[in-house]
Amino acid sequence: MRTEEDRPAHEDGAVPVAHAATPFTGGPTPPPPPAPHEVVELSADTLTPWQSAVGVVAPYDFALDRELWRWAPDDVSLLITRLPFVRIPVTVDQAAALSKGKGVTKAVRALMAPEPLAIGYACASGSFVHGAEGESELRRTMRAAGAPAAVTTSGALIDALRALEADRIAVVTPYVDSVTDRLLDYLAEHDVGVTSSVGLGLLSHIWRVTYAEVARAVHEVDRPDAQAVFISCTNVLTYDIIAPLEQELGKPVIAANQVTMWDLLRAADRRAVAHGQRLIDATAPSAV
């Protein structure tokens, strides 16, 4: 004779699984958790997000890949390669070595397999060391190596100043005076006046310069007649302090990595990502 406790809960004899941890609330009983071996299958028509790419040719000692990525939108990958190592401190000689056509050509060709939409040469000193003609020659070399569109940091600087309608600026660099002087000469070739400049005199490890050091230099160099301030060198961190400095000074503050990514993404028909940076905001599609 079976008692009530012996009787199966279902006609087929299956014994229900108890879920003691699930309190009864009056609604339907929730389903049990999936067994560990269950696999969730993706639908065959799940769309893969489109990824385009831009290439970046950086100096051998470039340490700020993460900063460049911060300006990149989610649908753009950065393909970054380095120029050949040279055992030279950060001087005019180093800048000249970084701009040699053979090294630039090899770096650009190394980036071409994933089909980037544009390639940027991310080195300020290497692109201004030989003046305006040297910068133009760099872009010609990059296009000859296969770049569908070519951008350099120093060329992007001039494009940014034109976009901001600024032709008198203050300049901050991490360089020794001989390198800073080459930048001032390059700006003069493009009819950009320099109200004042300051160099930190560094020969190496520029990526270790802190936000506080950069901010102090910017405040030191700013003048009332400067329409903007430029922070040179792609190895100087600037992303987080650009907007606050602009608010403090009441004028645009532009930086080497910012102008490089801004111009590179424009060449790829994309827009750089930043909040409150005047260059990015002033050239957004809704603002032009």
C-alpha positions in Angstrom: 0.0 0.0 0.0 1.5 3.4 -1.1 1.2 6.4 1.2 0.8 10.0 0.0 4.5 10.6 0.3 5.3 7.6 -2.0 3.1 8.7 -4.8 4.9 10.4 -7.8 3.9 14.0 -8.5 3.3 13.3 -12.3 1.6 10.5 -14.1 4.8 9.6 -15.8 6.5 8.9 -12.5 8.9 11.9 -12.6 9.8 13.3 -9.3 9.8 17.1 -9.2 13.1 18.8 -8.3 12.9 20.8 -5.1 14.1 24.4 -5.2 14.2 25.2 -1.5 16.0 28.6 -2.1 13.2 30.0 -4.3 10.4 31.5 -2.2 6.8 31.2 -3.5 5.5 34.6 -4.4 2.2 33.7 -5.9 3.5 33.9 -9.5 4.8 31.2 -11.8 7.6 29.2 -10.4 10.9 30.3 -12.2 12.7 27.7 -14.3 15.6 26.0 -12.8 19.1 27.3 -13.7 20.6 25.7 -16.8 22.8 22.7 -16.4 26.5 23.3 -16.5 26.8 21.5 -19.9 24.2 23.6 -21.7 25.5 25.8 -24.5 23.8 29.0 -25.7 24.0 29.1 -29.5 24.3 32.3 -31.5 21.9 32.9 -34.3 23.5 32.4 -37.7 22.4 35.9 -38.7 24.0 37.7 -35.8 25.7 40.7 -37.3 29.4 41.2 -36.9 30.2 44.9 -36.0 32.0 46.6 -38.8 35.6 47.5 -38.1 37.6 49.8 -40.3 41.2 50.7 -39.5 43.8 53.4 -39.7 47.5 52.9 -39.5 50.0 54.7 -37.2 53.8 54.9 -37.8 55.3 55.9 -34.4 58.9 56.4 -33.2 60.7 53.5 -31.8 60.4 54.9 -28.2 56.7 55.8 -28.5 55.1 54.8 -25.2 51.5 56.2 -25.5 49.6 53.7 -27.6 46.8 53.8 -25.1 46.4 57.6 -25.4 45.9 57.4 -29.2 43.2 54.8 -28.7 41.2 57.2 -26.6 40.5 59.4 -29.6 39.5 56.4 -31.7 35.8 55.6 -32.2 34.6 52.1 -31.4 34.4 51.1 -35.1 38.0 52.0 -35.9 41.0 49.9 -35.0 44.5 51.4 -34.7 47.3 49.5 -36.5 50.5 50.8 -34.9 54.0 50.0 -35.9 57.4 51.5 -34.9 60.3 53.1 -36.8 63.7 51.4 -36.6 65.6 51.9 -33.3 68.4 54.5 -33.3 70.8 55.0 -30.3 70.4 58.8 -30.3 69.0 61.0 -27.6 66.0 63.3 -28.4 67.9 65.8 -30.5 67.8 67.2 -34.0 69.9 64.2 -35.1 67.3 61.8 -33.7 64.4 63.7 -35.5 66.3 63.5 -38.8 66.9 59.8 -38.3 63.2 59.2 -37.7 62.2 60.9 -40.9 64.4 58.9 -43.2 62.5 57.7 -46.2 63.7 54.1 -46.1 62.4 53.5 -42.5 59.1 55.3 -43.2 58.5 53.3 -46.4 59.2 50.0 -44.6 56.8 50.9 -41.7 54.0 52.0 -44.1 54.3 48.7 -46.1 54.1 46.7 -42.9 50.7 48.3 -42.2 49.1 47.7 -45.6 47.9 44.1 -45.3 44.8 44.9 -43.1 43.9 47.7 -45.6 43.9 50.8 -43.4 41.8 53.8 -44.7 44.7 56.2 -43.9 48.1 56.2 -42.3 49.5 58.8 -39.9 53.1 59.5 -39.1 52.9 60.2 -35.4 56.0 62.1 -34.6 56.2 65.9 -34.3 59.9 66.5 -34.4 60.4 63.9 -37.2 57.9 65.8 -39.3 59.0 69.4 -38.7 62.8 68.9 -38.5 63.3 69.5 -42.2 60.8 72.3 -42.5 57.7 72.5 -44.6 59.3 70.8 -47.6 60.5 67.9 -45.4 56.9 67.4 -44.1 55.5 67.4 -47.6 58.2 64.9 -48.6 57.2 62.6 -45.8 53.6 62.5 -47.0 54.8 61.8 -50.6 57.0 58.9 -49.3 54.0 57.4 -47.4 51.7 57.6 -50.4 54.4 56.1 -52.6 54.6 53.2 -50.1 50.9 52.5 -50.5 49.2 54.7 -48.0 45.7 55.6 -49.3 45.9 58.9 -47.4 48.8 60.2 -45.5 48.9 62.5 -42.4 51.8 63.7 -40.3 51.7 65.3 -36.9 53.2 68.6 -38.1 50.9 68.8 -41.1 48.0 68.0 -38.8 49.1 70.9 -36.5 48.8 73.4 -39.4 45.4 71.9 -40.4 44.2 72.3 -36.8 45.3 75.9 -36.5 43.6 76.7 -39.8 40.4 75.0 -38.6 40.6 77.1 -35.4 41.5 80.3 -37.3 44.6 80.7 -35.1 47.8 82.2 -36.5 49.4 83.4 -33.2 50.2 80.7 -30.7 52.2 79.9 -27.6 54.3 76.7 -27.7 55.2 74.1 -25.1 57.8 71.4 -25.9 59.7 68.8 -24.0 62.7 69.3 -26.2 66.1 70.9 -26.0 66.3 74.4 -27.5 67.8 73.2 -30.9 64.7 71.0 -31.5 62.2 73.6 -30.3 63.9 76.1 -32.7 63.2 73.8 -35.6 59.5 73.8 -34.7 59.4 77.6 -34.5 61.0 77.8 -37.9 58.5 75.4 -39.3 55.6 77.4 -37.9 57.1 80.6 -39.4 57.1 78.9 -42.9 53.3 78.6 -42.5 52.9 82.2 -41.3 52.1 81.2 -37.8 53.5 83.6 -35.2 54.8 82.4 -31.9 54.1 84.7 -28.9 56.3 82.7 -26.6 57.7 79.2 -26.2 59.1 77.0 -23.4 61.1 73.8 -23.7 61.6 71.3 -20.9 65.1 70.3 -22.1 64.5 66.5 -22.0 66.8 64.1 -24.0 64.9 60.9 -23.1 61.9 59.4 -21.2 59.6 62.1 -22.3 56.6 59.9 -21.7 57.2 60.2 -18.0 56.3 64.0 -18.0 53.3 64.4 -15.7 50.0 66.2 -16.3 51.0 68.7 -13.6 54.3 69.5 -15.3 52.6 70.0 -18.7 49.9 72.2 -17.0 52.5 74.4 -15.3 54.4 74.9 -18.6 51.1 75.8 -20.4 50.3 78.5 -17.8 53.8 79.8 -17.9 53.9 80.2 -21.7 50.4 81.6 -22.3 50.1 85.2 -23.3 47.0 87.4 -23.8 47.8 87.7 -27.5 48.2 84.0 -28.1 45.1 82.7 -29.8 45.9 79.1 -28.9 48.6 77.0 -27.1 50.3 74.0 -28.7 51.8 71.2 -26.7 54.4 69.4 -28.9 55.6 65.8 -29.0 53.5 62.6 -29.4 55.3 61.2 -26.3 53.7 63.8 -24.0 50.4 62.7 -22.3 47.7 65.3 -22.7 44.2 63.8 -23.3 42.7 64.4 -19.8 44.1 68.0 -19.4 43.2 69.6 -22.7 39.6 70.5 -21.9 40.4 71.7 -18.3 43.3 73.9 -19.6 41.0 75.3 -22.3 38.5 76.3 -19.6 41.1 77.9 -17.5 42.8 79.8 -20.3 39.6 80.6 -22.3 41.3 79.6 -25.6 42.1 76.4 -27.6 44.8 74.1 -26.3 46.0 71.6 -28.9 48.4 68.7 -28.6 50.5 66.6 -30.8 48.6 63.3 -30.3 45.3 65.1 -30.5 45.9 66.8 -33.8 47.4 63.6 -35.3 44.4 61.5 -34.4 41.9 64.3 -35.4 43.5 64.7 -38.9 44.1 60.9 -39.4 40.4 60.1 -38.6 39.2 62.9 -40.8 41.3 61.4 -43.6 39.4 58.1 -43.0 36.1 59.9 -43.0 35.7 59.4 -39.2 35.5 61.7 -36.2 37.8 61.7 -33.2 36.2 61.0 -29.8 36.7 63.6 -27.0 34.5 65.6 -24.6 35.0 69.3 -24.4 38.1 69.6 -26.6 37.6 72.7 -28.8 39.3 71.3 -31.8 37.1 68.2 -31.9 33.9 70.1 -31.0 34.5 73.0 -33.4 35.0 70.7 -36.4 32.2 68.3 -35.7 29.7 67.9 -38.6 27.0 69.8 -36.7 29.4 72.7 -36.0 30.7 73.2 -39.6 
